Amino acid sequence: MSRQSILLLLVAVIVGVALALWLRSVQPSGLSGDQSSSASSQAVEARSSQTAAARELDCEDSLDNEGDTLSDCDDPDCSGAAACRCGALSCGGSEGQTCQPEDGCICRSGECMACRLKDQTCETSADCCAGLALECQQVTLATGALEKRCLPLSRFVCNIRCAGPTGGEGVWGEPYGCATGTAPDEVGDCTELVGACDVAPVADRNVRRCWQS
C-alpha cells in the first residue's frame, strides 16, 4: 500500500470518529433517537397541559385559581362570564355606572345582576335581557320536567301598506296577512305605523312588515 493511500485511510478514520463524537454530543445522554423524540413530545404535552390549566376556572369562588394574583372578575379569563358582565355597575350608582338592561344587566333586591340570554333559565320575562325580544316561557325538558327559559318572543308578524296617490301622501292601512312567528330585529311594532306616510312610486316599497301582540 502506498504512503498516499495510508494517509487517505487515516483521514477517513479521523473524520468518521469526529462525526460519531459530534452526533453523540448533540443527543441527550442515555437516550436513543426514538427515546429522545418521545421525551421531547412528552415535554411539549406537559407544557400544553400546564398552559390549559392556567386559567381562572371559577369566576365566582373568590379564589385565584391559576396563581396570577387576579381572581374572579379581575382576571381577563372571566371577561365573558355572566357573573362578570355587570361587575362594575350598581343599582342607583353614580352617573354612567348605573345598572341598565341595555348593558345586559338587571337590578334585583338592590344588586346589579347579569340578565338572562337566549335559552338561559328565568323566573319572569323581566329576567331576560332587554332588546333581544325574549320572554320567559315554560318548556318541557327531555326528562319530562318543566322549566322556564328566555326564548324568542312569538308574535303575529304582519304586512302593512302605505296607501294613497303615487308619489303623494298616504295613510298606513290595517295590518294583514298576519302569521305567528318571531319578528326579526328590524321589524317594528305595527302600532308605530299609523297615520300619514309617503307613497313610493314603486308599489312594492309601500308594503312593510310589522308585528303585533
C-alpha positions in Angstrom: 0.0 0.0 0.0 1.4 3.4 -1.0 2.0 6.2 1.5 -0.7 8.3 -0.1 -3.3 5.5 0.3 -2.4 5.1 4.0 -2.8 8.9 4.6 -6.3 8.9 2.9 -7.3 6.0 5.1 -6.2 7.7 8.3 -8.1 10.9 7.3 -11.3 8.9 6.6 -11.0 7.2 10.0 -10.4 10.5 11.8 -13.4 12.1 10.1 -15.6 9.2 11.0 -14.6 9.2 14.6 -15.2 13.0 14.8 -18.6 12.7 13.3 -19.6 10.0 15.7 -18.5 12.0 18.7 -20.4 15.1 17.4 -23.6 13.1 17.0 -23.3 11.7 20.5 -22.7 15.2 21.9 -26.0 16.7 20.4 -28.1 13.7 21.6 -29.2 13.6 25.3 -27.0 11.1 27.3 -28.5 7.7 27.7 -31.3 8.2 25.1 -31.6 6.7 21.7 -33.0 8.7 18.8 -36.5 7.4 19.4 -36.3 7.9 23.1 -35.1 11.5 22.6 -38.1 12.2 20.3 -40.5 10.7 22.8 -39.1 12.7 25.7 -39.4 15.9 23.7 -43.0 15.1 22.8 -43.9 14.4 26.4 -42.3 17.7 27.4 -44.4 19.6 24.9 -47.6 17.9 26.1 -46.8 18.7 29.7 -46.3 22.4 28.8 -49.6 22.4 26.8 -51.4 20.8 29.7 -50.0 23.3 32.2 -51.0 26.2 29.9 -54.5 24.9 29.5 -54.9 24.5 33.3 -53.5 28.0 33.9 -56.9 29.7 33.6 -59.4 31.1 36.1 -61.6 28.0 36.5 -64.4 29.5 38.6 -65.4 33.2 38.3 -67.5 33.2 41.4 -65.4 31.4 44.0 -63.3 34.4 45.3 -60.2 32.4 44.6 -57.1 32.9 42.3 -57.3 29.6 40.6 -54.2 30.0 38.4 -51.9 31.9 40.8 -51.6 35.1 38.7 -52.7 37.3 41.6 -56.0 38.0 39.8 -59.2 36.3 40.9 -62.8 36.1 39.5 -63.9 39.2 37.6 -60.5 40.9 37.9 -59.0 38.1 35.7 -59.3 38.6 31.9 -60.2 34.9 31.7 -63.6 35.8 33.2 -64.4 38.7 30.9 -67.1 36.8 29.1 -68.6 35.2 32.2 -72.2 36.1 33.1 -71.3 36.8 36.7 -68.8 39.5 35.5 -70.9 41.3 32.9 -72.3 43.7 35.5 -69.4 43.8 38.0 -68.6 47.5 37.5 -72.2 48.6 37.6 -74.7 49.1 40.5 -78.3 49.8 41.1 -78.7 53.6 41.5 -75.0 54.1 41.2 -73.1 57.2 40.0 -73.8 58.7 36.6 -72.5 56.3 33.9 -72.2 53.4 36.3 -75.9 52.6 36.8 -77.1 49.1 36.1 -79.0 49.2 32.8 -80.8 46.4 30.8 -79.1 47.6 27.6 -75.8 46.7 29.4 -77.0 43.1 29.8 -77.9 43.8 33.5 -80.9 44.0 35.7 -81.5 45.2 39.3 -82.6 42.6 41.8 -83.0 43.4 45.5 -80.6 46.3 45.1 -78.0 44.2 43.4 -76.9 44.5 39.8 -77.1 41.1 38.2 -76.5 39.8 34.7 -79.7 39.4 32.8 -80.5 36.1 31.0 -79.7 35.4 27.4 -81.5 33.1 25.0 -82.1 29.6 26.4 -81.0 30.5 29.9 -83.3 29.8 32.8 -85.5 32.6 34.2 -88.4 33.2 36.6 -90.1 36.1 34.8 -89.7 37.9 31.5 -88.0 40.8 33.4 -85.1 38.4 33.9 -84.4 38.2 30.2 -82.1 40.8 28.5 -83.9 43.8 27.2 -83.7 44.5 23.4 -83.4 40.8 22.5 -87.1 40.2 22.0 -87.1 37.4 24.6 -89.7 36.3 27.1 -89.7 33.8 29.9 -91.5 30.8 28.5 -92.2 27.4 30.1 -90.6 24.5 28.2 -90.8 20.7 28.7 -87.4 19.0 29.0 -86.4 15.6 27.6 -86.9 14.2 31.1 -90.5 15.5 31.2 -89.7 18.1 33.8 -91.0 21.7 33.3 -88.6 24.7 33.3 -88.7 28.3 32.3 -86.2 29.8 29.9 -85.7 33.0 28.0 -86.9 32.3 24.4 -87.7 34.5 21.4 -91.0 36.2 21.7 -93.6 34.7 19.5 -95.8 37.4 17.9 -98.1 37.9 14.9 -95.9 39.1 12.1 -98.0 41.1 9.5 -97.9 43.1 6.3 -99.0 46.7 6.3 -99.4 49.1 3.3 -99.0 52.8 2.9 -102.0 53.6 0.6 -102.6 56.8 -1.4 -101.8 58.6 -4.6 -98.5 57.6 -6.1 -95.7 59.9 -5.1 -98.0 61.7 -2.7 -99.0 61.5 0.9 -100.8 58.3 2.0 -102.1 56.6 5.2 -100.9 53.4 6.8 -103.7 50.8 6.4 -104.6 47.9 8.7 -102.1 45.0 9.2 -103.0 42.0 7.0 -101.6 38.5 6.3 -100.6 38.1 9.9 -99.0 34.8 11.0 -97.5 33.6 14.2 -93.7 33.8 14.2 -90.6 35.5 15.6 -90.2 39.1 14.4 -86.7 39.9 13.1 -84.9 42.8 14.9 -85.5 45.2 12.0 -89.3 44.7 12.1 -91.1 47.2 14.3 -94.4 47.3 16.2 -97.4 47.8 13.9 -98.8 50.4 16.3 -95.9 52.6 15.3 -97.1 52.6 11.7 -100.2 54.7 11.9 -101.3 58.0 10.3 -99.6 59.7 7.3 -96.9 58.1 5.2 -95.2 58.9 1.9 -96.3 56.7 -1.0 -93.4 55.5 -3.1 -93.6 55.3 -7.0 -92.8 51.5 -6.8 -95.8 49.6 -5.3 -93.6 47.0 -3.5 -91.9 49.7 -1.5 -95.2 50.7 0.1 -95.5 47.4 1.9 -93.7 46.9 5.2 -93.6 44.1 7.7 -94.5 44.7 11.4 -95.5 42.7 14.4 -98.4 42.9 16.8 -99.3 41.1 20.0 
